[in-house]
């Protein structure tokens, strides 16, 4: 394993699983879809339901006073450059932070986007990691909408370990495999001594071969609609330690954000600390008035980061002040939080006890779903 940037990175074939699980996965991947590409709509992460109206004991928070101190007082470092401002009206986005990028010792923005910046290259808002399309079938990656034939590039340096049909089943002649034509890269770098893999699925054409070393930004194929999908797009996964379906993690915590933008991660649970599934979190920008929304992870084959132990992530937020709103037992709980450029801002919500802001004091236990 190679190490990148001193002090930042520490640094097969698959088995056939049960028939029933194969059907469930096929359903889950068939939920991958790509809507009509419309730049303005793709930047809006709001879900279909209307935003909740504040209730009797949860009113909209006040404006942020000038020179208000950061609520994340235990953060190891906080940058405030560039100065947060109003969100751009157009679909133009700043360039990404150069990878590897990790201000906090627990962050790992190691990958570029697998679609170039001249195309839509951010995750589909309505079907993020951990999202549910069919009951109890959750999404193991993110979908990046794109037109047929859009170039796909390697998200980091590494060696191609799969480039064919049949990635899930392990049978290369399986043209009905839910991943369709897929490429998998084992990267030259890892995280805390564990290997990292990226998966690129539903390709219309593969431009790489097994054993080939590729570098970040090198074209490895074209966007397509092969496999279980309803339209052309790229399904992208991050796998840590082992190259299996049970070892996926949220790509939005691994892909570098645009410069001046940050990432929101959190845990939504009840008073016992048990995670709450499919809970909607509204994220309102004080500066632009724009409302975004995201849901907490579904069950089973999704994993929280070893440190954050999150079950909700919303990336690509321009730096600035936001209001969170979570409805719990028919009561709306608001909280103010600041998004910092190039970093993760974290919250923890535990039912009627409300929010705790700031990073976890100690790394959480790694929550992996046990294999059947």
DORO-586172 format. One record per residue (C-alpha): x negated, y negated, z; residue number from 1; residue in one letter. Coordinates in nm, 2 decimals. Example, Ala and Ser with C-alpha at 12.3 -4.5 7.8 and 13.67 -1.06 7.14 Angstrom:
! DORO-586172
+--------+--------+--------+-----+---+
:   east :  north :     up :   k : r :
+--------+--------+--------+-----+---+
:  -1.23 :   0.45 :   0.78 :   1 : A :
:  -1.37 :   0.11 :   0.71 :   2 : S :
+--------+--------+--------+-----+---+
! end
This chain:
! DORO-586172
+--------+--------+--------+-----+---+
:   east :  north :     up :   k : r :
+--------+--------+--------+-----+---+
:   0.00 :   0.00 :   0.00 :   1 : X :
:  -0.12 :  -0.35 :  -0.08 :   2 : X :
:  -0.08 :  -0.64 :   0.16 :   3 : X :
:   0.04 :  -0.98 :   0.04 :   4 : X :
:  -0.04 :  -1.31 :   0.21 :   5 : X :
:  -0.23 :  -1.24 :   0.52 :   6 : X :
:  -0.01 :  -1.25 :   0.83 :   7 : X :
:   0.32 :  -1.24 :   0.64 :   8 : X :
:   0.35 :  -0.88 :   0.50 :   9 : X :
:   0.26 :  -0.58 :   0.71 :  10 : X :
:   0.28 :  -0.40 :   0.49 :  11 : X :
:   1.22 :   1.29 :  -0.61 :  12 : X :
:   1.40 :   1.36 :  -0.72 :  13 : X :
:   1.72 :   1.32 :  -0.53 :  14 : X :
:   1.92 :   1.60 :  -0.36 :  15 : X :
:   2.27 :   1.68 :  -0.47 :  16 : X :
:   2.51 :   1.58 :  -0.20 :  17 : X :
:   2.86 :   1.73 :  -0.14 :  18 : X :
:   3.12 :   1.70 :  -0.42 :  19 : X :
:   3.35 :   1.49 :  -0.21 :  20 : X :
:   3.08 :   1.23 :  -0.13 :  21 : X :
:   2.99 :   1.22 :  -0.50 :  22 : X :
:   3.35 :   1.13 :  -0.58 :  23 : X :
:   3.35 :   0.86 :  -0.31 :  24 : X :
:   3.04 :   0.71 :  -0.45 :  25 : X :
:   3.17 :   0.71 :  -0.80 :  26 : X :
:   3.47 :   0.52 :  -0.68 :  27 : X :
:   3.26 :   0.27 :  -0.50 :  28 : X :
:   3.04 :   0.21 :  -0.80 :  29 : X :
:   3.34 :   0.20 :  -1.03 :  30 : X :
:   3.45 :  -0.10 :  -0.82 :  31 : X :
:   3.14 :  -0.28 :  -0.96 :  32 : X :
:   3.28 :  -0.53 :  -1.20 :  33 : X :
:   3.18 :  -0.85 :  -1.38 :  34 : X :
:   3.43 :  -1.13 :  -1.42 :  35 : X :
:   3.43 :  -1.38 :  -1.71 :  36 : X :
:   3.12 :  -1.58 :  -1.68 :  37 : X :
:   3.22 :  -1.93 :  -1.57 :  38 : X :
:   2.94 :  -2.12 :  -1.41 :  39 : X :
:   3.15 :  -2.33 :  -1.18 :  40 : X :
:   3.36 :  -2.04 :  -1.05 :  41 : X :
:   3.06 :  -1.82 :  -1.00 :  42 : X :
:   2.90 :  -2.07 :  -0.76 :  43 : X :
:   3.21 :  -2.08 :  -0.54 :  44 : X :
:   3.20 :  -1.80 :  -0.29 :  45 : X :
:   3.55 :  -1.85 :  -0.15 :  46 : X :
:   3.76 :  -1.54 :  -0.13 :  47 : X :
:   4.12 :  -1.52 :  -0.26 :  48 : X :
:   4.31 :  -1.60 :   0.06 :  49 : X :
:   4.36 :  -1.96 :   0.17 :  50 : X :
:   4.14 :  -2.10 :   0.44 :  51 : X :
:   4.29 :  -2.05 :   0.79 :  52 : X :
:   4.46 :  -2.35 :   0.96 :  53 : X :
:   4.32 :  -2.44 :   1.31 :  54 : X :
:   4.54 :  -2.30 :   1.59 :  55 : X :
:   4.64 :  -2.43 :   1.93 :  56 : X :
:   4.30 :  -2.39 :   2.10 :  57 : X :
:   4.06 :  -2.40 :   1.81 :  58 : X :
:   4.06 :  -2.74 :   1.63 :  59 : X :
:   3.83 :  -2.85 :   1.35 :  60 : X :
:   3.49 :  -2.95 :   1.49 :  61 : X :
:   3.39 :  -3.32 :   1.50 :  62 : X :
:   3.14 :  -3.48 :   1.27 :  63 : X :
:   2.77 :  -3.41 :   1.35 :  64 : X :
:   2.62 :  -3.70 :   1.53 :  65 : X :
:   2.30 :  -3.86 :   1.39 :  66 : X :
:   1.98 :  -3.71 :   1.53 :  67 : X :
:   2.17 :  -3.41 :   1.67 :  68 : X :
:   1.91 :  -3.15 :   1.80 :  69 : X :
:   1.91 :  -2.82 :   1.62 :  70 : X :
:   2.13 :  -2.55 :   1.79 :  71 : X :
:   1.87 :  -2.29 :   1.71 :  72 : X :
:   1.63 :  -2.40 :   1.98 :  73 : X :
:   1.44 :  -2.08 :   2.01 :  74 : X :
:   1.34 :  -2.07 :   1.64 :  75 : X :
:   0.96 :  -2.03 :   1.59 :  76 : X :
:   0.95 :  -2.30 :   1.32 :  77 : X :
:   1.19 :  -2.52 :   1.15 :  78 : X :
:   1.12 :  -2.72 :   0.83 :  79 : X :
:   1.34 :  -3.02 :   0.74 :  80 : X :
:   1.18 :  -3.09 :   0.40 :  81 : X :
:   1.33 :  -3.15 :   0.15 :  82 : X :
:   1.59 :  -3.36 :   0.32 :  83 : X :
:   1.93 :  -3.20 :   0.30 :  84 : X :
:   2.17 :  -3.38 :   0.08 :  85 : X :
:   2.50 :  -3.34 :  -0.10 :  86 : X :
:   2.53 :  -3.02 :  -0.31 :  87 : X :
:   2.49 :  -3.06 :  -0.68 :  88 : X :
:   2.80 :  -3.08 :  -0.88 :  89 : X :
:   2.66 :  -2.89 :  -1.18 :  90 : X :
:   2.54 :  -2.53 :  -1.18 :  91 : X :
:   2.18 :  -2.63 :  -1.18 :  92 : X :
:   1.99 :  -2.48 :  -0.90 :  93 : X :
:   1.64 :  -2.56 :  -0.76 :  94 : X :
:   1.36 :  -2.31 :  -0.84 :  95 : X :
:   1.31 :  -2.03 :  -0.59 :  96 : X :
:   1.06 :  -2.04 :  -0.31 :  97 : X :
:   0.75 :  -1.86 :  -0.42 :  98 : X :
:   0.73 :  -1.50 :  -0.30 :  99 : X :
:   0.64 :  -1.37 :  -0.06 : 100 : X :
:   0.81 :  -1.63 :   0.15 : 101 : X :
:   0.86 :  -1.58 :   0.53 : 102 : X :
:   0.85 :  -1.87 :   0.77 : 103 : X :
:   0.99 :  -1.66 :   1.06 : 104 : X :
:   0.79 :  -1.35 :   1.14 : 105 : X :
:   1.12 :  -1.15 :   1.11 : 106 : X :
:   1.21 :  -1.27 :   0.76 : 107 : X :
:   1.11 :  -1.10 :   0.44 : 108 : X :
:   1.19 :  -1.29 :   0.12 : 109 : X :
:   0.97 :  -1.07 :  -0.09 : 110 : X :
:   1.16 :  -1.05 :  -0.42 : 111 : X :
:   1.24 :  -1.28 :  -0.71 : 112 : X :
:   1.58 :  -1.25 :  -0.87 : 113 : X :
:   1.62 :  -0.97 :  -1.13 : 114 : X :
:   1.79 :  -1.21 :  -1.37 : 115 : X :
:   1.60 :  -1.51 :  -1.49 : 116 : X :
:   1.69 :  -1.87 :  -1.39 : 117 : X :
:   1.83 :  -1.96 :  -1.73 : 118 : X :
:   2.12 :  -1.72 :  -1.66 : 119 : X :
:   2.37 :  -1.67 :  -1.38 : 120 : X :
:   2.14 :  -1.49 :  -1.12 : 121 : X :
:   2.33 :  -1.51 :  -0.79 : 122 : X :
:   2.55 :  -1.24 :  -0.64 : 123 : X :
:   2.91 :  -1.21 :  -0.73 : 124 : X :
:   3.09 :  -1.37 :  -0.43 : 125 : X :
:   3.39 :  -1.14 :  -0.41 : 126 : X :
:   3.19 :  -0.81 :  -0.39 : 127 : X :
:   2.88 :  -0.85 :  -0.18 : 128 : X :
:   2.67 :  -0.59 :   0.01 : 129 : X :
:   2.91 :  -0.40 :   0.24 : 130 : X :
:   3.21 :  -0.53 :   0.06 : 131 : X :
:   3.51 :  -0.30 :   0.02 : 132 : X :
:   3.70 :  -0.25 :  -0.31 : 133 : X :
:   3.87 :   0.08 :  -0.23 : 134 : X :
:   3.96 :   0.18 :   0.13 : 135 : X :
:   3.65 :   0.30 :   0.32 : 136 : X :
:   3.42 :   0.28 :   0.02 : 137 : X :
:   3.16 :   0.00 :   0.06 : 138 : X :
:   2.92 :  -0.16 :  -0.18 : 139 : X :
:   2.55 :  -0.05 :  -0.14 : 140 : X :
:   2.41 :  -0.35 :  -0.33 : 141 : X :
:   2.50 :  -0.68 :  -0.49 : 142 : X :
:   2.65 :  -0.73 :  -0.84 : 143 : X :
:   2.50 :  -1.01 :  -1.06 : 144 : X :
:   2.74 :  -1.10 :  -1.34 : 145 : X :
:   2.59 :  -1.12 :  -1.68 : 146 : X :
:   2.68 :  -1.09 :  -2.05 : 147 : X :
:   2.58 :  -0.77 :  -2.24 : 148 : X :
:   2.22 :  -0.77 :  -2.33 : 149 : X :
:   2.09 :  -1.02 :  -2.07 : 150 : X :
:   1.73 :  -0.94 :  -1.99 : 151 : X :
:   1.67 :  -0.77 :  -1.65 : 152 : X :
:   1.33 :  -0.83 :  -1.49 : 153 : X :
:   1.14 :  -0.66 :  -1.21 : 154 : X :
:   1.19 :  -0.82 :  -0.87 : 155 : X :
:   0.84 :  -0.74 :  -0.76 : 156 : X :
:   0.52 :  -0.57 :  -0.86 : 157 : X :
:   0.53 :  -0.19 :  -0.85 : 158 : X :
:   0.55 :   0.15 :  -1.03 : 159 : X :
:   0.86 :   0.27 :  -1.21 : 160 : X :
:   0.97 :   0.60 :  -1.05 : 161 : X :
:   1.30 :   0.64 :  -1.24 : 162 : X :
:   1.40 :   0.52 :  -1.59 : 163 : X :
:   1.69 :   0.73 :  -1.72 : 164 : X :
:   2.05 :   0.84 :  -1.68 : 165 : X :
:   2.15 :   1.05 :  -1.38 : 166 : X :
:   1.98 :   0.86 :  -1.10 : 167 : X :
:   2.24 :   0.95 :  -0.84 : 168 : X :
:   2.29 :   1.31 :  -0.94 : 169 : X :
:   1.93 :   1.38 :  -1.03 : 170 : X :
:   2.04 :   1.52 :  -1.36 : 171 : X :
:   1.90 :   1.31 :  -1.65 : 172 : X :
:   2.15 :   1.43 :  -1.90 : 173 : X :
:   2.44 :   1.32 :  -1.69 : 174 : X :
:   2.60 :   1.04 :  -1.89 : 175 : X :
:   2.88 :   1.02 :  -1.64 : 176 : X :
:   2.65 :   0.94 :  -1.35 : 177 : X :
:   2.80 :   0.63 :  -1.16 : 178 : X :
:   2.47 :   0.43 :  -1.19 : 179 : X :
:   2.46 :   0.48 :  -1.57 : 180 : X :
:   2.12 :   0.40 :  -1.71 : 181 : X :
:   1.90 :   0.29 :  -1.42 : 182 : X :
:   1.55 :   0.19 :  -1.33 : 183 : X :
:   1.39 :   0.23 :  -0.99 : 184 : X :
:   1.07 :   0.06 :  -0.88 : 185 : X :
:   0.85 :   0.17 :  -0.59 : 186 : X :
:   0.68 :  -0.15 :  -0.49 : 187 : X :
:   0.31 :  -0.21 :  -0.42 : 188 : X :
:   0.40 :  -0.36 :  -0.08 : 189 : X :
:   0.61 :  -0.25 :   0.20 : 190 : X :
:   0.76 :  -0.38 :   0.53 : 191 : X :
:   0.63 :  -0.27 :   0.87 : 192 : X :
:   0.46 :   0.03 :   0.72 : 193 : X :
:   0.77 :   0.15 :   0.53 : 194 : X :
:   0.80 :   0.17 :   0.15 : 195 : X :
:   1.03 :  -0.06 :  -0.05 : 196 : X :
:   1.23 :   0.03 :  -0.36 : 197 : X :
:   1.45 :  -0.17 :  -0.59 : 198 : X :
:   1.73 :  -0.02 :  -0.80 : 199 : X :
:   1.87 :  -0.17 :  -1.13 : 200 : X :
:   2.18 :   0.00 :  -1.26 : 201 : X :
:   2.44 :  -0.01 :  -1.54 : 202 : X :
:   2.18 :  -0.10 :  -1.80 : 203 : X :
:   2.26 :  -0.10 :  -2.17 : 204 : X :
:   1.89 :  -0.04 :  -2.26 : 205 : X :
:   1.59 :   0.06 :  -2.06 : 206 : X :
:   1.26 :  -0.10 :  -2.15 : 207 : X :
:   1.03 :   0.08 :  -1.90 : 208 : X :
:   0.91 :   0.43 :  -1.85 : 209 : X :
:   0.83 :   0.64 :  -1.54 : 210 : X :
:   0.48 :   0.59 :  -1.42 : 211 : X :
:   0.45 :   0.24 :  -1.57 : 212 : X :
:   0.32 :  -0.04 :  -1.35 : 213 : X :
:   0.52 :  -0.36 :  -1.38 : 214 : X :
:   0.48 :  -0.70 :  -1.24 : 215 : X :
:   0.74 :  -0.94 :  -1.10 : 216 : X :
:   0.93 :  -1.10 :  -1.39 : 217 : X :
:   0.84 :  -0.84 :  -1.65 : 218 : X :
:   1.14 :  -0.73 :  -1.85 : 219 : X :
:   1.25 :  -0.37 :  -1.77 : 220 : X :
:   1.59 :  -0.35 :  -1.95 : 221 : X :
:   1.91 :  -0.52 :  -2.05 : 222 : X :
:   2.24 :  -0.58 :  -1.87 : 223 : X :
:   2.51 :  -0.33 :  -1.97 : 224 : X :
:   2.82 :  -0.15 :  -1.86 : 225 : X :
:   2.70 :   0.21 :  -1.85 : 226 : X :
:   2.82 :   0.43 :  -1.56 : 227 : X :
:   3.12 :   0.37 :  -1.34 : 228 : X :
:   3.19 :   0.00 :  -1.40 : 229 : X :
:   3.46 :  -0.22 :  -1.55 : 230 : X :
:   3.24 :  -0.47 :  -1.72 : 231 : X :
:   2.88 :  -0.57 :  -1.80 : 232 : X :
:   2.67 :  -0.67 :  -1.50 : 233 : X :
:   2.36 :  -0.57 :  -1.30 : 234 : X :
:   2.40 :  -0.37 :  -0.98 : 235 : X :
:   2.09 :  -0.44 :  -0.77 : 236 : X :
:   1.98 :  -0.25 :  -0.45 : 237 : X :
:   1.70 :  -0.28 :  -0.19 : 238 : X :
:   1.60 :   0.05 :  -0.03 : 239 : X :
:   1.36 :   0.07 :   0.27 : 240 : X :
:   1.15 :   0.37 :   0.38 : 241 : X :
:   1.32 :   0.63 :   0.17 : 242 : X :
:   1.46 :   0.62 :  -0.18 : 243 : X :
:   1.81 :   0.74 :  -0.09 : 244 : X :
:   2.16 :   0.61 :  -0.09 : 245 : X :
:   2.16 :   0.60 :   0.29 : 246 : X :
:   1.87 :   0.36 :   0.31 : 247 : X :
:   2.00 :   0.04 :   0.14 : 248 : X :
:   1.98 :  -0.30 :   0.30 : 249 : X :
:   2.14 :  -0.64 :   0.21 : 250 : X :
:   1.94 :  -0.78 :  -0.09 : 251 : X :
:   2.05 :  -1.14 :   0.01 : 252 : X :
:   1.80 :  -1.11 :   0.31 : 253 : X :
:   1.52 :  -1.00 :   0.07 : 254 : X :
:   1.55 :  -1.23 :  -0.23 : 255 : X :
:   1.39 :  -1.57 :  -0.21 : 256 : X :
:   1.65 :  -1.86 :  -0.18 : 257 : X :
:   1.63 :  -2.17 :  -0.40 : 258 : X :
:   1.40 :  -2.44 :  -0.26 : 259 : X :
:   1.58 :  -2.65 :  -0.01 : 260 : X :
:   1.85 :  -2.39 :   0.05 : 261 : X :
:   1.88 :  -2.12 :   0.32 : 262 : X :
:   2.06 :  -1.81 :   0.43 : 263 : X :
:   2.33 :  -1.75 :   0.69 : 264 : X :
:   2.33 :  -1.41 :   0.88 : 265 : X :
:   2.54 :  -1.31 :   1.17 : 266 : X :
:   2.70 :  -1.04 :   1.37 : 267 : X :
:   3.08 :  -1.03 :   1.42 : 268 : X :
:   3.20 :  -0.80 :   1.70 : 269 : X :
:   3.44 :  -0.77 :   1.99 : 270 : X :
:   3.37 :  -0.83 :   2.36 : 271 : X :
:   3.22 :  -0.48 :   2.39 : 272 : X :
:   2.96 :  -0.56 :   2.11 : 273 : X :
:   3.13 :  -0.33 :   1.87 : 274 : X :
:   3.11 :  -0.45 :   1.50 : 275 : X :
:   3.43 :  -0.56 :   1.35 : 276 : X :
:   3.49 :  -0.46 :   0.99 : 277 : X :
:   3.61 :  -0.67 :   0.70 : 278 : X :
:   3.64 :  -0.99 :   0.91 : 279 : X :
:   3.66 :  -1.31 :   0.71 : 280 : X :
:   3.41 :  -1.58 :   0.80 : 281 : X :
:   3.48 :  -1.93 :   0.66 : 282 : X :
:   3.18 :  -2.15 :   0.60 : 283 : X :
:   3.26 :  -2.52 :   0.55 : 284 : X :
:   2.99 :  -2.77 :   0.44 : 285 : X :
:   3.03 :  -3.10 :   0.62 : 286 : X :
:   2.83 :  -3.28 :   0.35 : 287 : X :
:   3.01 :  -3.16 :   0.04 : 288 : X :
:   3.34 :  -3.04 :   0.19 : 289 : X :
:   3.30 :  -2.71 :   0.00 : 290 : X :
:   3.44 :  -2.40 :   0.16 : 291 : X :
:   3.28 :  -2.06 :   0.12 : 292 : X :
:   3.39 :  -1.73 :   0.27 : 293 : X :
:   3.24 :  -1.39 :   0.33 : 294 : X :
:   3.35 :  -1.07 :   0.50 : 295 : X :
:   3.17 :  -0.86 :   0.75 : 296 : X :
:   3.04 :  -0.52 :   0.63 : 297 : X :
:   3.26 :  -0.21 :   0.59 : 298 : X :
:   3.16 :   0.11 :   0.76 : 299 : X :
:   2.93 :   0.40 :   0.68 : 300 : X :
:   2.66 :   0.37 :   0.41 : 301 : X :
:   2.54 :   0.01 :   0.49 : 302 : X :
:   2.27 :  -0.09 :   0.73 : 303 : X :
:   2.19 :  -0.40 :   0.93 : 304 : X :
:   1.84 :  -0.54 :   0.93 : 305 : X :
:   1.62 :  -0.39 :   1.21 : 306 : X :
:   1.58 :  -0.74 :   1.37 : 307 : X :
:   1.90 :  -0.92 :   1.29 : 308 : X :
:   2.14 :  -0.63 :   1.32 : 309 : X :
:   2.37 :  -0.84 :   1.11 : 310 : X :
:   2.70 :  -0.74 :   0.95 : 311 : X :
:   2.76 :  -1.05 :   0.75 : 312 : X :
:   2.53 :  -1.25 :   0.52 : 313 : X :
:   2.59 :  -1.55 :   0.30 : 314 : X :
:   2.29 :  -1.67 :   0.09 : 315 : X :
:   2.22 :  -1.97 :  -0.12 : 316 : X :
:   2.35 :  -2.24 :   0.11 : 317 : X :
:   2.21 :  -2.59 :   0.06 : 318 : X :
:   2.04 :  -2.70 :   0.38 : 319 : X :
:   2.27 :  -2.90 :   0.61 : 320 : X :
:   2.54 :  -2.87 :   0.87 : 321 : X :
:   2.83 :  -2.63 :   0.84 : 322 : X :
:   3.13 :  -2.52 :   1.04 : 323 : X :
:   3.20 :  -2.15 :   1.09 : 324 : X :
:   3.55 :  -2.03 :   1.15 : 325 : X :
:   3.65 :  -1.68 :   1.25 : 326 : X :
:   4.00 :  -1.57 :   1.34 : 327 : X :
:   4.01 :  -1.32 :   1.63 : 328 : X :
:   4.34 :  -1.20 :   1.78 : 329 : X :
:   4.53 :  -1.47 :   1.59 : 330 : X :
:   4.31 :  -1.75 :   1.73 : 331 : X :
:   4.06 :  -1.95 :   1.52 : 332 : X :
:   3.72 :  -2.00 :   1.67 : 333 : X :
:   3.51 :  -2.28 :   1.51 : 334 : X :
:   3.14 :  -2.34 :   1.56 : 335 : X :
:   2.88 :  -2.58 :   1.41 : 336 : X :
:   2.56 :  -2.44 :   1.27 : 337 : X :
:   2.27 :  -2.59 :   1.07 : 338 : X :
:   2.12 :  -2.42 :   0.77 : 339 : X :
:   1.75 :  -2.48 :   0.73 : 340 : X :
:   1.56 :  -2.47 :   0.40 : 341 : X :
:   1.39 :  -2.14 :   0.31 : 342 : X :
:   1.50 :  -1.97 :   0.63 : 343 : X :
:   1.77 :  -1.76 :   0.80 : 344 : X :
:   2.01 :  -1.92 :   1.04 : 345 : X :
:   2.17 :  -1.67 :   1.27 : 346 : X :
:   2.48 :  -1.65 :   1.49 : 347 : X :
:   2.65 :  -1.38 :   1.70 : 348 : X :
:   3.02 :  -1.37 :   1.76 : 349 : X :
:   3.17 :  -1.14 :   2.03 : 350 : X :
:   3.54 :  -1.18 :   2.04 : 351 : X :
:   3.70 :  -1.41 :   2.30 : 352 : X :
:   3.35 :  -1.49 :   2.43 : 353 : X :
:   3.28 :  -1.68 :   2.11 : 354 : X :
:   2.95 :  -1.76 :   1.95 : 355 : X :
:   2.58 :  -1.75 :   2.05 : 356 : X :
:   2.34 :  -1.94 :   1.82 : 357 : X :
:   1.98 :  -1.86 :   1.78 : 358 : X :
:   1.77 :  -1.56 :   1.69 : 359 : X :
:   1.80 :  -1.24 :   1.88 : 360 : X :
:   1.56 :  -1.23 :   2.17 : 361 : X :
:   1.43 :  -0.88 :   2.09 : 362 : X :
:   1.44 :  -0.67 :   1.77 : 363 : X :
:   1.75 :  -0.46 :   1.77 : 364 : X :
:   1.74 :  -0.08 :   1.71 : 365 : X :
:   1.74 :   0.02 :   1.35 : 366 : X :
:   2.10 :   0.12 :   1.26 : 367 : X :
:   2.08 :   0.38 :   0.99 : 368 : X :
:   2.38 :   0.59 :   0.89 : 369 : X :
:   2.29 :   0.95 :   0.95 : 370 : X :
:   2.29 :   1.17 :   0.64 : 371 : X :
:   2.57 :   1.43 :   0.63 : 372 : X :
+--------+--------+--------+-----+---+
! end
